[in-house]
């Protein structure tokens, strides 16, 4: 091997390993110089390879730790954002949110409520039939057509369900419907209707002389509504694929009631959807409020003079609730009739829900 090249190589390797290979070289016998030099280089290369492998493992471990810390930081950031978001809530709302999270961890069983289809049979008759199917039935205070049921395997296995004697509906949604005060013969537009519980409630309430336009943005969602009204045998609902953000001039000032149960942050339903806690951000809350106001600015035009706007969400965020309802009154001449915030976990594990009843002056 060229001596000059060997000297350079030995100097570089010595610097990397911290070993004076020149001293090793000087101690070798001259007759074995070539063999010894080759051995030193072989040993040195092996040492370099080992050091590089060790360094690679150290770097890989460091990258894994960085990724772990990054995920922890993101989780802490989300927790901080949620804490900031709930600062606008009053203490009762914060306590309710804490209760909801605790119930989620404890997997509290949610109760089943049904809206009786009084277009087919009286409430007492429906109760009798359910009892014959060995289903436990209890009345719901304050809503004459609502029942709480339990002790059944699965709802579709009940003949009474297949016969369309009732519709599964959260008690909060039924409360909103009962607050509305539908009258026989009313024209109702449900602008974000799927899967159709509120439309069904309205259709039963307004009777055969009334009409419900049940709308949502896609064929799939419209199909969900169709399934329910077919089973229930209701003929006064017209299902339509309509985007609530697009004005329908044919319905301007035609509705006695507009139901606007709009997309929201869902903070009231974390008991059923705990992942909401980690997906909501401040930016999303702002975007949702803007979307809600955009929809409301369109659908408010469908309410006739003296008619009712029912605005509702499944959240407990006041910016999406009271603030939006107040904005609607200020911008479009509605008058507040009643605001009701139902907190999660109240009355036996219900969802959180907000509803505003407004009248066009």
For each residue, the residues with C-beta under 8 A, 3 or more apart:
1: 5 6 34 37 38
2: 5 6
3: 6 7
4: 7 8
5: 1 2 8 9
6: 1 2 3 9 10 37 41
7: 3 4 10 11
8: 4 5 11 12
9: 5 6 12 13 41
10: 6 7 13 14 21 22 25 40
11: 7 8 14 15 22
12: 8 9 15 16
13: 9 10 16 17 19 21 41 44 48
14: 10 11 17 18 19 20 21 22
15: 11 12 18
16: 12 13 48 51
17: 13 14 44 47 48 51
18: 14 15
19: 13 14 24
20: 14 23 24
21: 10 13 14 24 25 40 44
22: 10 11 14 25 26
23: 20 26 27
24: 19 20 21 27 28 40
25: 10 21 22 28 36 37 40
26: 22 23
27: 23 24
28: 24 25 32 33 36 37
29: 32 33 36
30: 33
31:
32: 28 29 35 36
33: 28 29 30 36 37
34: 1 37 38
35: 32 38 39
36: 25 28 29 32 33 39 40
37: 1 6 25 28 33 34 40 41
38: 1 34 35 41 42
39: 35 36 42 43
40: 10 21 24 25 36 37 43 44
41: 6 9 13 37 38 44 45
42: 38 39 45 46
43: 39 40 46 47
44: 13 17 21 40 41 47 48
45: 41 42 48 49
46: 42 43 49 50
47: 17 43 44 50 51
48: 13 16 17 44 45 51 52
49: 45 46 52 53
50: 46 47 53 54
51: 16 17 47 48 54 55
52: 48 49 55 56
53: 49 50 56 57
54: 50 51 57 58
55: 51 52 58 59
56: 52 53 59 60
57: 53 54 60 61
58: 54 55 61 62
59: 55 56 62 63
60: 56 57 63 64
61: 57 58 64 65
62: 58 59 65 66
63: 59 60 66 67
64: 60 61 67 68
65: 61 62 68 69
66: 62 63 69 70
67: 63 64 70 71
68: 64 65 71 72
69: 65 66 72 73
70: 66 67 73 74
71: 67 68 74 75
72: 68 69 75 76
73: 69 70 76 77
74: 70 71 77 78
75: 71 72 78 79 278
76: 72 73 79 80
77: 73 74 80 81
78: 74 75 81 82 278 281
79: 75 76 82 83
80: 76 77 83 84
81: 77 78 84 85 280 281 282
82: 78 79 85 86 277 280
83: 79 80 86 87
84: 80 81 87 282
85: 81 82 88 280 282 285 317
86: 82 83 89 93 94 97
87: 83 84
88: 85 317 318 319
89: 86 93 94 97 316 317 318
90: 93 94
91: 94 95
92: 95 96 343
93: 86 89 90 96 97 316 318 341 343
94: 86 89 90 91 97 98
95: 91 92 98 99
96: 92 93 99 100 316 343 344 345 346 352
97: 86 89 93 94 100 101 267 270 316 344 352
98: 94 95 101 102
99: 95 96 102 103 344 345
100: 96 97 103 104 268 270 271 344 345 352
101: 97 98 104 105 270 274 277
102: 98 99 105 106
103: 99 100 106 108 271 344 345 349
104: 100 101 107 108 270 271 274
105: 101 102
106: 102 103
107: 104
108: 103 104 271 349
109: 349
110: 271 272 349
111: 148 150 171 348 349 350
112: 148 149 150 155 168
113: 140 146 147 148 149 168 169 170 171 174
114: 146 147 149 166 167 168 169
115: 145 146 166 167 168 169 174 177 197 200 201 204
116: 121 123 126 145 146 147 165 166
117: 120 121 126 164 165 166 167 204 232 233
118: 121 122 123 145 204
119: 203 204 207 232 233 234
120: 117 163 164 165 232 233
121: 116 117 118 125 126 129 165
122: 118 125 126
123: 116 118 126 127 144 145 147
124: 127 128
125: 121 122 128 129
126: 116 117 121 122 123 129 130 147 160 165 166
127: 123 124 130 131 137 147
128: 124 125 131 132
129: 121 125 126 132 133 160 165
130: 126 127 133 135 137 147 149 158 160
131: 127 128 134 135 137
132: 128 129
133: 129 130 152 158 159 160
134: 131 151 152
135: 130 131 149 150 151 152 158 160
136: 149 150 151
137: 127 130 131 147 148 149
138: 147 148 149
139: 146 147 148
140: 113 143 146 147 148 171 174
141:
142: 175 178
143: 140 146 171 174 175 178
144: 123
145: 115 116 118 123 174 204
146: 113 114 115 116 139 140 143 171 174
147: 113 114 116 123 126 127 130 137 138 139 140 166
148: 111 112 113 137 138 139 140
149: 112 113 114 130 135 136 137 138 152
150: 111 112 135 136
151: 134 135 136
152: 133 134 135 149 155 157 158
153: 157
154: 157
155: 112 152 158 161 168
156: 161 162
157: 152 153 154 161
158: 130 133 135 152 155 161 162
159: 133 162 163
160: 126 129 130 133 135 163 165 166
161: 155 156 157 158 164 165 166
162: 156 158 159 231
163: 120 159 160
164: 117 120 161 231 232 233
165: 116 117 120 121 126 129 160 161
166: 114 115 116 117 126 147 160 161
167: 114 115 117 197 200 201 228 232
168: 112 113 114 115 155 197
169: 113 114 115 173 174 197 200 201
170: 113 173 174 197 350 351 353
171: 111 113 140 143 146 174 175 347 350
172: 175 176 314 342 350 351 352 353
173: 169 170 176 177 197 198 201 261 353
174: 113 115 140 143 145 146 169 170 171 177 178 201
175: 142 143 171 172 178 179 340 342 353 355
176: 172 173 179 180 198 261 310 312 353 355
177: 115 173 174 180 182 198 201 202 205
178: 142 143 174 175 181
179: 175 176 310 338 340 355 357
180: 176 177 202 205 257 259 308 310 357
181: 178 308
182: 177 186 188 202 205 206 210 257
183: 186 206 256
184: 206 207 209 210
185: 206 207 209 210
186: 182 183 202 205 206 210 256 257
187: 210 211 213 254 255 256 257
188: 182 199 202 203 206 210 211 212 213 255 256 257 258 259
189: 212 213 215 251 254 255 257 258 259 299 302
190: 193 198 199 202 212 213 214 215 259 261
191: 215 242 244 258 259 260 295 299
192: 215 216 217 244 260 261 262 263 295
193: 190 196 198 199 214 215 216 221 225 239 259
194: 216 221 222 224 225
195: 221 224 225 227 228
196: 193 199 200 214 224 225 228 229 237
197: 115 167 168 169 170 173 200 201 228
198: 173 176 177 190 193 201 202 259 261
199: 188 190 193 196 202 203 212 214 225 229 237 259
200: 115 167 169 196 197 203 204 228 229 232 234 237
201: 115 167 169 173 174 177 197 198 204 205
202: 177 180 182 186 188 190 198 199 205 206 210 212 257 259
203: 119 188 199 200 206 210 212 229 234 236 237
204: 115 117 118 119 145 200 201 207 234
205: 177 180 182 186 201 202 210
206: 182 183 184 185 186 188 202 203 209 210 211 212 236
207: 119 184 185 204 210 236
208: 235 236
209: 184 185 206
210: 182 184 185 186 187 188 202 203 205 206 207 236
211: 187 188 206 236 238
212: 188 189 190 199 202 203 206 236 237 238
213: 187 188 189 190 237 238 240 251
214: 190 193 196 199 225 229 237 238 239 240
215: 189 190 191 192 193 239 240 241 242 244
216: 192 193 194 221 222 225 241 242
217: 192 221 241 242 243 244
218: 221 222 241
219: 222 223 241
220: 223 224
221: 193 194 195 216 217 218 224 225
222: 194 216 218 219 225 226 239 240 241
223: 219 220 226 227
224: 194 195 196 220 221 227 228
225: 193 194 195 196 199 214 216 221 222 228 229 237 239
226: 222 223 229 230 239
227: 195 223 224 230 231
228: 167 195 196 197 200 224 225 231 232
229: 196 199 200 203 214 225 226 232 234 237 239
230: 226 227 233
231: 162 164 227 228
232: 117 119 120 164 167 200 228 229
233: 117 119 120 164 230
234: 119 200 203 204 229 237
235: 208
236: 203 206 207 208 210 211 212
237: 196 199 200 203 212 213 214 225 229 234
238: 211 212 213 214
239: 193 214 215 222 225 226 229
240: 213 214 215 222
241: 215 216 217 218 219 222
242: 191 215 216 217 246 248
243: 217 246
244: 191 192 215 217 260 262 295 298 299
245: 294 295 298
246: 242 243 298
247: 252 298 301
248: 242 251 252 302
249: 252
250: 254
251: 189 213 248 254 255 302
252: 247 248 249 301 302
253: 301 302 303 304 305 307
254: 187 189 250 251 302 304
255: 187 188 189 251 258 302 303 304 307
256: 183 186 187 188 304 307 308
257: 180 182 186 187 188 189 202 303 307 308 309 310
258: 188 189 191 255 299 300 302 303 307 308 309 310
259: 180 188 189 190 191 193 198 199 202 310 312
260: 191 192 244 295 296 299 309 310 311 312
261: 173 176 190 192 198 310 312 313
262: 192 244 291 292 295 296 311 312 313
263: 192 288 291 292
264: 288 292 313 314 315 317 320
265: 276 280 284 285 288 315 317 320
266: 269 270 273 276 280 314 315
267: 97 270 276 280 315 316 317 352
268: 100 313 314 315 316 342 343 344 351 352 353 354
269: 266 272 273 276 314 344 351 352
270: 97 100 101 104 266 267 273 274 276 277 344
271: 100 103 104 108 110 274 344 345 349 351
272: 110 269 351
273: 266 269 270 276
274: 101 104 270 271 277
275: 278 279
276: 265 266 267 269 270 273 279 280
277: 82 101 270 274 280
278: 75 78 275
279: 275 276 284
280: 81 82 85 265 266 267 276 277 284 285
281: 78 81 284 285
282: 81 84 85 285 286
283: 286 287
284: 265 279 280 281 287 288
285: 85 265 280 281 282 288 289 317 319 320
286: 282 283 289 290
287: 283 284 290 291
288: 263 264 265 284 285 291 292 320
289: 285 286 292 293 319 320 323 324
290: 286 287 293 294
291: 262 263 287 288 294 295
292: 262 263 264 288 289 295 296 313 320 324
293: 289 290 296 297 324 327
294: 245 290 291 297 298
295: 191 192 244 245 260 262 291 292 298 299
296: 260 262 292 293 299 300 311 324 327 328
297: 293 294 300 331 332
298: 244 245 246 247 294 295 301
299: 189 191 244 258 260 295 296 302
300: 258 296 297 303 309 328 332 334 360
301: 247 252 253 298
302: 189 248 251 252 253 254 255 258 299
303: 253 255 257 258 300 307 308 309 334 360
304: 253 254 255 256 307 360
305: 253 360 361
306: 359 360
307: 253 255 256 257 258 303 304 359 360
308: 180 181 256 257 258 303 337 357 358 359 360
309: 257 258 260 300 303 328 334 356 357 358 359 360
310: 176 179 180 257 258 259 260 261 355 356 357 358
311: 260 262 296 324 325 328 355 356 358
312: 176 259 260 261 262 353 354 355 356
313: 261 262 264 268 292 320 321 353 354
314: 172 264 266 268 269 351 352 353 354
315: 264 265 266 267 268 320 321 352 354
316: 89 93 96 97 267 268 321 341 343 344 352 354
317: 85 88 89 264 265 267 285 320 321
318: 88 89 93 321 322 323
319: 88 285 289 323 324
320: 264 265 285 288 289 292 313 315 317 323 324 354
321: 313 315 316 317 318 324 325 339 341 354 356
322: 318 325 326 339 341 354 356
323: 289 318 319 320 326 327
324: 289 292 293 296 311 319 320 321 327 328
325: 311 321 322 328 329 336 339 356 358
326: 322 323 329 330 336
327: 293 296 323 324 330 331
328: 296 300 309 311 324 325 331 332 334 356 358
329: 325 326 332 333 334 335 336 358
330: 326 327
331: 297 327 328
332: 297 300 328 329 360
333: 329 360 361
334: 300 303 309 328 329 358 359 360 361
335: 329 358 359 360 361
336: 325 326 329 339 356 357 358
337: 308 357 358 359
338: 179 356 357
339: 321 322 325 336 354 355 356 357
340: 175 179 354 355 356
341: 93 316 321 322 352 353 354
342: 172 175 268 346 350 351 352 353 354 355
343: 92 93 96 268 316 346 352
344: 96 97 99 100 103 268 269 270 271 316 350 351 352
345: 96 99 100 103 271 349 350
346: 96 342 343 350
347: 171 350
348: 111
349: 103 108 109 110 111 271 345
350: 111 170 171 172 342 344 345 346 347 353
351: 170 172 268 269 271 272 314 342 344
352: 96 97 100 172 267 268 269 314 315 316 341 342 343 344
353: 170 172 173 175 176 268 312 313 314 341 342 350
354: 268 312 313 314 315 316 320 321 322 339 340 341 342
355: 175 176 179 310 311 312 339 340 342
356: 309 310 311 312 321 322 325 328 336 338 339 340
357: 179 180 308 309 310 336 337 338 339
358: 308 309 310 311 325 328 329 334 335 336 337
359: 306 307 308 309 334 335 337
360: 300 303 304 305 306 307 308 309 332 333 334 335
361: 305 333 334 335
